[in-house]
Amino acid sequence: MTNLSVHKYLAGHLGGEQQLAAQIEHNQIDLLIFLRDPSEPKKHEPDVNNVIRLCDTYNIPMATNLATAELLIKALDRGDLEWRELYT
């Protein structure tokens, strides 16, 4: 019910990581919600770490759990992330 544009990427091993990385590097996304299960390591963990590193490098806010995702969505709705337009 957020009226946000949501894009689903391919699975990481099918090129999804590259799709996402390209959009991050070209500042084409406002925030990233990448929900994951932290209880046990997954074989694609290095792919996830690359995405986290790119978000940190390009100042893309990223949520990896529901609590943070809710905060970022509310912040986006309030305009709290508009500082990114000045930064990039």
N, C-alpha and C positions, 0 to 999 in steps of 0.2 A: 504493500500500500504506500510505497514511497514515491511513486512516479519517477523513479530513477531508471536510466537506461542500464540494463544489465547485459553483459556479454559472457557467454560460456565458451571457453577455449577447448581445443582438442586435449586429450590426455597428454601428459608431459612427454611420454615416450613416443607419441605420434606427432610431435611438433608443437604441442601447446606451450611448452616453456619458451620456445623461440618466438611464438606469436606474442606472448605476454611480454617478453623481454623487449621486443621491437616497440611495442606501445609505450612501455615504461621509458625507454631511451628517447623516444620522440615526444614525451610529455603529453600523451594522448589519453591519459586516464587521470581522474581526480583522486581516487583512492582504490585500494585493493582489499578485498575480503577473501582470504584464503583459509578456510576452515580446515583444521587438521586434528588428528588424534595424537596427542603427545604421550600417550601411555606406553607406546612401544615404537622403536625405530622402524622405519619403512625402507624398502630398497630404493625408493625414489627420493630419499632425504637429501642427497646432494643437489638435486634439481630444485627442491624447495629452498635450500640455503642460498642458491644462486639468485632466486627471485627475491628473497629477503635482502640480500646484499645490494641488488639493483635498486630496490625501493629505498634503502638507506642512502645509496649514492645519489639518486635523483630526487630525494625528498618527497617520495610518494607515501602518504600515510597508509599503513597496512594493518589489518586486523587478522589475527589467527585464531580468535575465539569469539563466541557470541557476545560477550560483554563489551569487548572492544569494538566489535562491528556495530553494535547499537550506538555506542558513543560517537563513532565516526559518521554514521548516517545522520544522527541528530546534529552534529557539528556542521556537516555539509548543508543540511536544511537551513540552519541558522546563518550560514555564510561565514562560519569560522575558518574555513579553509581558503578563503579568497586571498590570503597572504601568499599563496603559491603562485598566483598570477603576477605578483610583484617580484617574486624571487626568481622566476624562470625567464 
